[in-house]
Amino acid sequence: MGIDKDSLGFLVADVSRLLRNTFQRRLGAGNLTFLQARALVYISRHEGVRQNQLAELLEIQPITLVHIIDQLEARKLVKRTTDARDRRAKLLFLAPTAQSVLDSIEAVVESIRDDAMSGLDNIEAAQTIAALHRIRANLNPEALA
């Protein structure tokens, strides 16, 4: 007996991969990578987040995040500051120029959401989102959204 190819884990992984690939394609070459965009969105949601905490949220190694933040900082999208309570820690904030990039990300996300939810009525779409929120909370109740 094998694992069902349409099990929850496989379906979520496939949808996640398709969303990432579609996002990267629609955002366009020469723009942010999916991971850079994700980091920027998380910083916008949690201004002042510590680098190590952001690495945990993104499920990447801290050194990988350092490279991503270096790239975002070079593009003048984020600012790093030293935490006054712990001089070893770095806090992350959006730069003023980040808003236009966040607006572009949001436009791409909305177009993908429209395509992904095509064929679902408003109730089905809302139920799908609510179910995914519940699943995430069930599996990781302490996580930041």
Order of alpha helices (4+ residues) and beta strands (2+ residues): alpha-alpha-beta-alpha-alpha-beta-beta-alpha-alpha
